[in-house]
Structure formats: C-alpha cells, structure tokens
Amino acid sequence: MRSGMKVAVVGGVFVVVAGGIGYGGYNLWSGVTGGSAGGGDGAQGKKSGPVTAEEVTSTAEDFLAAWAAGESDRAAQLTNDPVGSGPALLGFREQAKVSAATITPGAATGAAVPFTVKATITYEGVSKPWTYESSLTVVRGATTGRPLVAWKPAVLHPKLTTPSASIRTGAAKTAAIEAVDRSGRALTAEKYPSLGPVLDQLRERYGDKIGGKPGVETFVDSGVEGVADSTLLTLSKGEPGKLQTTIDADVQAAAEQAVKRYGKASVVAIKPSTGAIRAVANNPATGFNTAFLGTKAPGSTLKIVTAALLLEQGLVKADEKTECPPTAMYQGRSFRNLDGFSIDGGTFGKSFARSCNTALIKKIDDVKTKVGDDHGLSREAKEVFGIGLEWKTGITSFDGSLPPAEGGEAAAQYIGQGAVQMNPLNIASITATAKEGAFRQPFLVPKDLDDRPFATAERKLSAPVARQLRDVMRLTATAGYGTATGVLASVGGDKGGKTGSAEVDGQESSDSWFTGFADDLAAAALVEGGGHGVDAAGPIVARVLNAD
C-alpha cells in the first residue's frame, strides 16, 4: 500500500488520496467510476502461485476505494465471494447509515493488510464519529488466478463473526442496562472486558424488565434468535435500568488480570453457600464465552465427583488404606499414573491428594457390583452435583455432560477423560457443592427478577461423606505431598483444591485445569494447552481466591 494513502470524502465524492494526487474517484450518488478497474487477467493468462507484494497493494487499494465509495457491487467483485460480500458491503452504507468514511491502511505483512476506518454515522439528523480497526488478506482466485480479497464478514468489522451477523443503526431492540455488582459498584465492558458478552446477554434478557427505555445505537445484529446484539456506538442514550448482579467487582478484577497471562484461559468463581457467581473471565475477553459454554474434558478435577461416589457407596474412607499401583487395567484398557508413580500402604486421602488414577480405576468393579451397571458416576454427577440439569444462570450456559458409558470408556470418565464435557462454571460448581455438601445452582441475577426456576439436585451429600470429601481436598492443598499445596500456599482460610490436566487429540500440550475453595468462595480455571494443572490454571485460581 502506498505510504499515506487514504480513502476520503470530498464534496460528496469518495476518493483515494496518495501523495496529494487523487486516485480513482468514485461518485457515491451517480455510480460513475474512474481509475483502474483492477484485478483482470488480461493477455497474460491465468496466474498461479502466491500473490505478489504488488498484487496485495493494488488489490487492497482498489477494494478499499470501492468500499468507501459505496460501490458495493464493484468491491464485491474484488473478493473471492461476491455473493456473500455484496450485501454486507451495501449494508455498511444503507443499514449502518455510514455517511462518510476515511480508511487508512497500515503496513502490509505478507498478504495481510490492516486498516483503520474513521466513519461518520448519520441517523435522523444526528451524526456521530465512529472509529475501528480491521484487516484483510489477499489471496489468488482458485478459478481465475486473479488476486482477490479473501472475504469474511470480519473484514467489514471484527465483531462480525458469523455470516448471519450485520451492522445496523436505529432504535435499540432493548433498553440499556446499568449493571452493578453485589455492592452497587458499576460494571462496564470497558473496565471489565470479559463482562462485555455477559452484559450484552443480560441486556437482551432483562433490559425491558427493569424500567429502562431504548436509545439509538449502531449495533451488531446477530441475526440469530437468542444470541445477544452488541452495541458498537451510541448516538443517543435512552434511559438505562439498573440491574443488580452477583458479581463482586474485586474478584472480577482479579479474574480479569489472572487470565491475561495466557492466550486461551477462563475462570469462574462461585459462593458455595448460595451459588452466586462472583466472577467470570476469559482471554480473549470478547467472543466465545468458554467459561460458561466450553465443552472440554476436565481431567482429574472430575475426581471430586468420583471420590464422592466411592465415599457414598462405602467403598473408601478418607483415612483408610487403598491401593495405588503404577498401572491398572479395566476391560482391556490400561491406565497409569503420572510418571508411573505408586503409593504403598497409603490412605485414600493421600491417593486423592497425589491424583492417583489407579486408586479410582481399581474400584470400578466394586461400584458396578453395588449399583448394578457402569453408570454410577453419571448418576452421581446429575443427582448430587446437578450436572446436565437445565441451569438458569441468567445467561446462556452449558451445564456439563457426563453421559452413561460402558467398559473402558466408563473407566476413562472416572479420571475426567472420555466423553465427559465440562467448563470452568461446571467445575467451580462441583467444587462449591463439595464445600457446601449440597448443590446450589449458579446464578448471575436473582431468580425473582424473571421468576425462572432454579435447577435442584435429587439429594445432598450426607454429613460424613461431605466432611471426608472436603478433607481429601484439604489434603491436596495443605499436605506436603498434595499436588496443590505449593500453588495455594498464599491462600488463607479453610482451603482445598484439585489439580487436573486433560489430553486433547491434535494438541501438543494437555489442557491445564485447577479448582479450589477458600472459605466461602470456590473457583475453577482452564488454560487450553497449558500443561499440568498446577503450572497454569493453578495460579489463576489462587489469585481469584485471594481477592475475596
């Protein structure tokens, strides 16, 4: 791209200006075009191979000029998807109500060209500036050999992440909300970026229920029922209604900072005695809410549920001896401990604290004898820990899945592998249930706000079982041999924990999981590709627990 090139509006005409010379003027109103048509094959025939630097420059230049001019058809022909890009480019002017724009490219990196859009939105006599950054990539057309912009909606705006999404300007569909934490402190996406998608959903669901009035906004229309819109620019404010949430601003701030250490990390904190969600954070902060919607194998953090099952069935006691050999076999499938360790003459509490896989696998036949099939763990997860029930948190959430399984697959579930699917919300809730002795459905806003029913588990843990489950988690966090002792050393109060790692097909490093409690706060974290639980997810949970 030529240094200093811009796309601007001069007297109703969008032009590309480079070095003070007008390039390719496009009349927005008449549709008359000038300058290079660009991109043709000419007499040289179809080209092949990677695009050249010159092709990247000229193609990006022509595309940006046509887009800025409102020439959506011409801009679309400079992409590899004219059918998909044409309506989106047209909508930039007609639906988003862009009346003027300046597009300033950055330096190309290979075939990628970043750019900054400085636009003016005009709606019903009100105008407001709007600035954002995006990028495009130039590729060679598969059939023509022409250099073309690789189209995806995110070229138009980075928040257009699906083909159904579009940018619109007009009266907001729902009233704005003024979200506050449990103590009345303001919660905004600017201060707490991970709350951006959460606040969008809360507004979608409750904006009209708390007395607010809609304003005029430029927003991303998801185009999907049940998926919240996202505000990009406010032209005129309505009257936001105040929405009290269960978030604790201090815990949320700690969670936001903790996940920033890793490329893909998520954490959730819950108050065990009530189920109130104190924090939810993701990195990246925008986009998919892995903390609430992730579907990942949780590794050894699920051993909390397995331990509860064995304790309830009377097959182990925290302070009594249990086997922990280096390996164990179940119906033709072999399982081993990390680095093949074993414990001679140790208690179940020590086996749990050191995350012994084989101590659990060796008990599966006994469980089957007690309950009559391989589905004991699946029932324990649902009936005691509320997994798979329809949680009504206040926003969309995945409530965990531990489906009935047979044979070796059932054995894999005992150590959090196989078909088990969880996210930090689920694991934090499991830990909260272990701490409290009973399942309290997690929630972000009070249920009386919309009279939604909370999920309830069939039964709670008996007092002796709940005490032993807490005890083995305490050993994990305090005993010299506990896998969580070091990382939770800075955490005070009554504390317990569980480390975990989960192997993922095609991923070089395992996912790092960690969960723990301190007094009346439980938290769980996931770092994708982070390795051992104590190394990556552990420090996140420790920081969150220390914030309360």
C-alpha positions in Angstrom: 0.0 0.0 0.0 1.4 3.4 -0.9 2.5 5.4 2.2 0.0 7.9 3.4 -2.9 6.7 1.1 -6.4 7.4 2.4 -9.9 7.0 1.3 -11.9 10.2 2.0 -15.0 12.1 1.1 -14.5 15.4 -0.8 -17.6 17.3 -1.9 -19.8 14.2 -1.9 -17.2 12.1 -3.7 -15.1 9.3 -2.1 -11.5 9.4 -3.3 -8.3 7.7 -2.7 -5.5 10.2 -2.0 -1.9 9.3 -2.2 0.9 11.8 -2.0 -1.6 14.6 -2.7 -2.8 13.0 -6.0 -6.4 11.9 -6.4 -6.6 8.2 -7.4 -9.7 6.5 -8.7 -12.6 8.9 -7.7 -16.0 7.2 -7.1 -19.2 9.3 -7.1 -21.3 8.0 -4.3 -24.6 9.2 -5.8 -24.3 8.7 -9.5 -22.3 5.4 -9.5 -19.8 6.8 -12.1 -16.4 5.4 -11.6 -12.9 6.4 -12.6 -9.4 5.0 -12.3 -8.3 1.4 -12.6 -10.8 -1.4 -12.8 -8.1 -3.6 -11.3 -7.7 -7.3 -11.0 -8.1 -8.5 -14.6 -6.2 -11.3 -16.1 -5.5 -9.6 -19.4 -3.5 -11.2 -22.1 -1.1 -12.8 -19.7 -3.5 -15.6 -18.9 -4.3 -17.2 -15.5 -1.6 -16.7 -12.9 -0.7 -19.2 -10.2 1.4 -19.2 -7.1 1.3 -16.9 -4.1 0.2 -13.3 -4.6 2.9 -10.8 -5.0 3.5 -7.7 -2.9 2.4 -5.5 -5.8 -0.8 -7.6 -6.2 -1.5 -7.2 -2.5 -1.1 -3.4 -2.7 -3.2 -2.9 -5.8 -6.0 -5.3 -4.8 -6.3 -3.9 -1.3 -6.2 -0.3 -2.7 -9.0 -1.0 -5.3 -11.1 -2.8 -2.7 -10.9 -0.1 -0.1 -11.6 2.6 -2.6 -14.7 0.8 -3.9 -16.0 0.0 -0.5 -15.5 3.6 0.8 -17.3 4.9 -2.3 -20.4 2.8 -1.6 -19.7 0.8 -4.8 -20.7 -2.5 -3.1 -21.0 -4.4 -6.4 -17.6 -3.4 -7.6 -16.0 -4.1 -4.2 -17.7 -7.5 -4.1 -16.1 -8.4 -7.4 -12.7 -7.8 -5.9 -13.4 -10.6 -3.3 -13.4 -14.3 -3.6 -17.1 -14.4 -2.5 -19.1 -11.7 -4.4 -22.4 -13.3 -3.4 -21.7 -13.1 0.3 -19.7 -9.8 0.4 -22.0 -7.7 -1.8 -25.0 -7.4 0.6 -22.7 -6.9 3.6 -20.8 -4.1 1.8 -24.1 -2.5 0.7 -25.4 -2.7 4.2 -22.4 -0.7 5.5 -24.0 2.4 3.9 -27.7 1.6 3.9 -28.2 -0.3 7.2 -25.3 1.0 9.3 -26.0 4.6 8.0 -22.4 5.5 7.2 -22.4 8.9 5.5 -18.7 9.5 5.3 -15.5 7.4 5.8 -11.8 7.6 5.8 -9.9 4.4 5.6 -6.2 4.4 6.4 -4.1 1.3 5.8 -1.2 0.1 7.8 1.8 -1.7 6.6 1.1 -5.0 4.8 2.5 -8.1 6.4 2.8 -10.7 3.6 -0.7 -10.9 2.1 -2.4 -9.2 5.1 -3.3 -5.5 5.2 -4.5 -3.9 8.4 -6.6 -0.7 8.1 -8.4 1.9 10.3 -11.9 3.1 9.5 -12.9 6.5 10.6 -16.6 6.9 9.7 -19.5 9.2 10.4 -22.8 7.6 11.3 -25.9 9.8 10.5 -29.4 8.8 11.6 -32.4 11.1 11.7 -30.4 14.2 11.7 -27.9 13.0 14.4 -24.3 12.4 13.4 -21.5 10.9 15.4 -18.0 9.7 14.6 -17.1 6.0 14.7 -13.6 4.6 14.5 -12.4 1.0 14.5 -9.7 -1.3 13.1 -9.9 -4.3 10.9 -7.8 -6.2 8.3 -8.0 -8.0 5.0 -6.0 -10.7 3.3 -5.3 -11.0 -0.4 -5.4 -14.5 -2.0 -5.2 -15.8 -5.5 -8.5 -16.8 -7.0 -8.9 -20.6 -7.4 -10.5 -20.4 -10.8 -9.4 -17.1 -12.3 -5.9 -16.7 -10.9 -6.8 -13.1 -10.0 -5.6 -11.5 -6.7 -8.8 -11.2 -4.6 -9.7 -10.1 -1.1 -10.4 -13.3 1.0 -13.9 -12.4 2.2 -15.2 -12.9 5.6 -17.7 -10.7 7.5 -14.9 -9.7 9.9 -13.2 -7.7 7.1 -16.1 -5.3 7.4 -15.9 -5.2 11.2 -14.1 -7.6 13.6 -17.2 -8.3 15.6 -19.0 -9.7 12.6 -18.0 -13.3 13.4 -20.8 -15.2 11.7 -22.4 -14.9 8.2 -25.8 -14.0 9.7 -24.5 -11.0 11.6 -24.8 -7.5 10.2 -24.3 -3.9 11.4 -27.4 -1.7 11.8 -28.2 1.7 13.1 -31.5 2.6 14.6 -33.6 2.3 17.8 -32.1 -0.3 20.1 -34.1 -3.5 20.4 -33.9 -3.4 24.1 -33.2 -0.8 26.7 -29.7 -0.3 28.0 -28.8 -1.5 31.5 -26.7 -0.1 34.2 -25.2 -3.3 35.6 -23.8 -3.1 39.2 -22.0 -5.7 41.3 -23.4 -7.1 44.6 -22.3 -3.9 46.4 -23.7 -1.5 43.9 -20.4 -0.8 42.0 -20.7 -0.2 38.3 -19.8 -3.0 35.9 -18.8 -2.0 32.4 -17.1 -3.8 29.5 -14.5 -1.0 29.4 -13.3 -1.7 32.9 -14.0 -5.5 32.9 -13.6 -6.7 29.2 -14.7 -10.3 29.9 -18.1 -9.0 31.0 -18.8 -7.5 27.6 -20.6 -10.6 26.2 -22.2 -11.2 29.5 -23.6 -7.7 29.8 -24.9 -8.0 26.2 -26.9 -11.1 27.1 -28.2 -9.6 30.4 -29.4 -6.5 28.5 -31.1 -8.7 25.9 -32.9 -10.6 28.5 -33.6 -8.0 31.2 -33.4 -4.6 29.6 -37.1 -4.3 29.2 -37.8 -5.8 32.6 -36.1 -3.2 34.8 -37.7 0.1 33.7 -35.2 1.3 31.0 -36.0 2.9 27.7 -34.2 2.2 24.4 -31.9 4.7 22.8 -30.5 5.0 19.2 -27.4 2.8 18.5 -25.2 1.3 15.9 -25.0 -2.4 16.8 -24.1 -5.8 15.6 -27.4 -7.6 14.8 -26.6 -11.3 15.4 -29.4 -12.5 13.1 -29.8 -15.5 15.4 -32.7 -15.8 17.9 -31.4 -16.0 21.4 -28.0 -14.5 20.6 -27.5 -11.0 22.0 -26.8 -8.0 19.9 -23.6 -6.0 20.6 -23.6 -2.2 20.8 -20.8 -0.5 18.7 -21.8 3.2 19.1 -24.5 5.1 21.0 -25.9 8.0 19.0 -28.5 9.0 21.7 -28.8 7.4 25.1 -32.1 6.0 26.3 -32.8 5.5 30.0 -30.9 2.5 31.3 -32.4 0.5 34.1 -30.3 -0.6 37.0 -29.5 -4.4 37.1 -28.0 -5.9 40.3 -25.8 -8.8 39.6 -24.0 -11.3 41.9 -20.6 -10.3 40.6 -18.0 -9.0 43.1 -16.0 -6.2 41.4 -12.8 -7.1 43.3 -12.9 -10.8 42.5 -13.8 -9.9 38.9 -10.9 -7.6 38.6 -8.5 -10.3 39.9 -10.0 -12.8 37.5 -9.5 -10.4 34.5 -5.9 -9.9 35.4 -5.2 -13.5 36.1 -6.4 -14.9 32.7 -4.4 -12.3 30.7 -1.2 -14.3 31.4 -2.3 -17.0 28.9 -3.5 -17.0 25.3 -6.7 -19.0 26.0 -7.8 -19.0 29.6 -11.0 -18.9 31.5 -12.1 -18.8 35.2 -15.3 -18.7 37.2 -15.8 -18.0 40.9 -18.9 -19.1 42.9 -20.1 -18.6 46.5 -20.7 -22.2 47.7 -23.4 -21.3 50.3 -25.7 -19.7 47.7 -24.5 -20.4 44.2 -23.9 -16.7 43.5 -21.4 -16.2 40.7 -18.7 -13.8 41.8 -16.6 -13.6 38.7 -16.3 -14.8 35.1 -13.4 -14.1 32.9 -12.0 -15.2 29.6 -8.9 -14.4 27.5 -9.6 -13.5 24.7 -12.2 -11.4 26.5 -14.6 -11.0 23.6 -16.2 -13.7 21.5 -16.9 -17.2 22.8 -17.6 -17.4 26.5 -15.5 -20.5 27.2 -16.0 -20.1 30.9 -19.8 -20.7 30.6 -20.0 -22.5 27.2 -16.9 -24.6 26.9 -17.2 -28.4 26.3 -13.8 -29.7 27.3 -12.7 -32.9 29.2 -11.8 -31.7 32.7 -9.2 -34.3 33.6 -8.5 -35.0 37.2 -10.7 -32.2 38.6 -13.6 -34.6 38.0 -12.1 -36.9 40.6 -14.1 -34.8 43.1 -17.3 -36.5 41.7 -15.6 -39.9 41.6 -14.4 -39.6 45.2 -17.9 -38.6 46.2 -19.3 -41.7 44.5 -16.8 -44.0 46.2 -17.4 -42.4 49.6 -21.2 -42.6 49.2 -21.0 -46.3 48.3 -18.9 -47.0 51.3 -16.0 -48.3 49.1 -13.4 -46.0 50.6 -12.8 -43.8 53.6 -10.5 -40.8 53.6 -8.2 -42.1 56.3 -8.2 -45.8 55.4 -5.7 -47.6 53.2 -6.4 -48.1 49.5 -4.4 -49.5 46.5 -2.5 -47.1 44.2 -0.3 -49.3 41.9 1.6 -47.8 38.9 -0.9 -49.2 36.4 -4.4 -50.7 36.4 -6.5 -52.5 33.7 -10.2 -52.3 33.2 -11.9 -54.4 30.5 -8.9 -54.4 28.2 -8.0 -50.7 28.7 -4.8 -49.8 30.6 -4.5 -46.8 32.9 -1.3 -45.4 34.5 -0.3 -42.7 37.0 1.8 -39.7 36.0 5.4 -40.9 35.6 4.2 -44.4 36.8 4.2 -43.5 40.5 2.7 -45.7 43.1 1.8 -45.4 46.8 2.5 -48.3 49.1 0.1 -48.6 52.1 -1.3 -45.1 51.6 -4.8 -43.9 52.5 -7.5 -42.9 50.0 -6.9 -39.3 51.1 -3.3 -39.5 50.1 -4.1 -41.1 46.8 -6.6 -38.3 46.1 -4.2 -35.6 47.1 -1.5 -37.1 44.8 -4.1 -37.6 42.0 -3.7 -41.3 41.8 -5.6 -42.6 38.7 -5.3 -46.3 39.5 -6.8 -46.0 43.0 -10.1 -45.0 41.3 -9.9 -47.4 38.4 -9.4 -50.3 40.8 -12.7 -49.6 42.4 -14.9 -49.6 39.3 -15.8 -53.3 39.6 -16.9 -52.7 43.2 -19.0 -49.8 42.1 -20.6 -51.9 39.4 -21.4 -54.6 41.9 -23.0 -52.0 44.2 -25.1 -50.1 41.7 -25.6 -52.8 39.0 -24.1 -51.2 36.0 -21.3 -48.9 34.7 -23.5 -45.7 35.1 -22.9 -44.9 38.7 -20.6 -41.9 38.0 -23.1 -40.5 35.5 -25.9 -40.7 38.1 -23.7 -39.2 40.9 -22.8 -36.2 38.7 -26.5 -35.5 38.0 -28.2 -36.5 41.2 -25.7 -34.9 43.6 -23.8 -32.2 41.7 -26.5 -31.0 39.3 -24.6 -31.8 36.1 -26.7 -31.9 33.0 -29.7 -30.2 34.6 -31.0 -27.0 33.0 -29.3 -24.3 34.9 -30.9 -20.9 34.7 -27.9 -18.7 35.4 -29.3 -15.6 33.8 -27.4 -16.0 30.5 -26.8 -19.0 28.2 -24.6 -21.7 29.8 -23.6 -25.3 29.1 -24.4 -27.3 32.2 -22.0 -30.1 31.8 -22.3 -33.6 30.4 -21.3 -37.0 31.8 -23.2 -39.5 29.7 -23.6 -43.1 30.7 -20.8 -45.2 29.3 -19.6 -48.8 29.3 -16.4 -50.7 29.9 -13.1 -48.8 29.2 -15.0 -45.6 28.3 -16.7 -45.6 31.7 -13.3 -46.1 33.3 -11.9 -43.1 31.4 -14.7 -41.0 32.8 -13.6 -41.8 36.4 -10.5 -39.7 35.8 -12.2 -36.9 33.7 -11.4 -38.2 30.2 -13.6 -39.9 27.6 -16.9 -38.3 26.7 -17.0 -36.0 29.7 -17.6 -32.4 28.8 -17.2 -29.5 31.2 -16.3 -25.9 31.5 -15.0 -23.7 34.4 -18.5 -22.9 35.5 -19.3 -26.6 35.9 -16.1 -27.4 37.8 -16.4 -24.4 40.0 -19.9 -25.6 40.9 -18.7 -29.1 41.6 -16.2 -27.7 44.0 -18.8 -25.4 45.6 -21.0 -28.5 46.0 -18.2 -30.4 47.7 -17.5 -27.4 50.0 -21.2 -26.9 50.9 -22.3 -30.5 50.8 -25.2 -29.6 48.6 -25.8 -28.3 45.1 -26.7 -24.7 44.8 -27.4 -23.7 41.2 -25.0 -21.0 40.0 -26.7 -17.7 39.1 -25.7 -14.1 37.9 -29.0 -12.4 38.7 -31.7 -13.2 41.2 -34.3 -15.6 40.1 -37.2 -13.4 41.2 -36.2 -10.9 38.5 -38.0 -13.1 36.0 -39.4 -16.0 38.2 -37.2 -18.5 36.4 -36.9 -21.9 38.2 -33.5 -22.9 39.6 -32.3 -26.4 39.0 -32.2 -28.7 42.1 -30.3 -31.9 42.7 -32.1 -35.0 43.9 -30.1 -35.3 47.1 -27.3 -33.7 49.1 -24.2 -35.5 50.5 -24.6 -36.9 53.9 -22.6 -35.1 56.6 -19.9 -37.8 57.0 -19.4 -38.1 53.2 -19.3 -34.3 52.8 -16.7 -34.0 55.6 -14.5 -36.6 54.1 -14.7 -35.1 50.6 -13.7 -31.7 52.0 -10.9 -33.4 53.9 -9.3 -35.1 50.9 -9.5 -31.7 49.0 -7.8 -30.0 52.1 -5.0 -32.6 52.0 -4.5 -31.8 48.3 -4.0 -28.1 49.2 -2.1 -28.4 52.5 -0.2 -31.7 52.9 3.4 -31.9 51.8 2.5 -34.5 49.2 -0.6 -32.6 47.9 -0.4 -31.6 44.2 -2.0 -28.2 45.0 0.0 -27.4 48.2 2.5 -25.1 46.6 0.3 -23.1 44.3 -2.3 -22.5 47.1 0.4 -21.6 49.8 -0.5 -17.9 49.6 -4.3 -18.6 50.1 -5.5 -18.3 53.7 -8.5 -19.7 55.5 -10.2 -23.1 55.1 -8.9 -24.2 51.8 -8.9 -27.2 49.4 -8.1 -27.9 45.8 -7.7 -30.4 43.0 -5.3 -30.3 40.0 -6.1 -31.6 36.6 -4.8 -32.0 33.1 -6.6 -33.4 30.0 -5.1 -34.7 26.9 -6.6 -33.3 23.7 -6.3 -35.0 20.3 -4.1 -33.0 17.9 -2.9 -30.7 20.7 0.8 -30.8 21.7 0.3 -29.9 25.3 -2.6 -31.0 27.6 -5.2 -28.6 28.8 -4.5 -27.3 32.3 -7.3 -27.4 34.9 -7.4 -26.4 38.5 -10.1 -25.9 41.1 -10.2 -24.9 44.7 -12.1 -23.3 47.6 -11.2 -20.9 50.3 -13.8 -20.3 53.0 -17.0 -19.4 51.1 -15.5 -19.0 47.6 -14.9 -21.7 45.0 -13.1 -21.2 41.7 -12.1 -23.2 38.7 -9.8 -22.3 35.8 -8.9 -23.8 32.4 -5.9 -22.9 30.3 -6.0 -24.5 26.9 -2.7 -26.2 26.1 -1.4 -25.0 29.4 0.0 -28.4 30.5 -0.2 -29.5 34.2 -2.9 -28.0 36.2 -0.6 -26.6 38.9 1.5 -24.8 36.3 -1.0 -22.6 34.5 -4.6 -22.9 35.8 -3.5 -23.1 39.4 -2.0 -19.6 39.7 -5.2 -18.2 38.2 -7.4 -19.8 40.8 -5.0 -18.8 43.6 -5.2 -15.1 42.6 -9.0 -15.2 42.4 -9.3 -16.9 45.8 -7.0 -14.3 47.3 -9.2 -11.5 46.0 -12.2 -12.2 48.2 
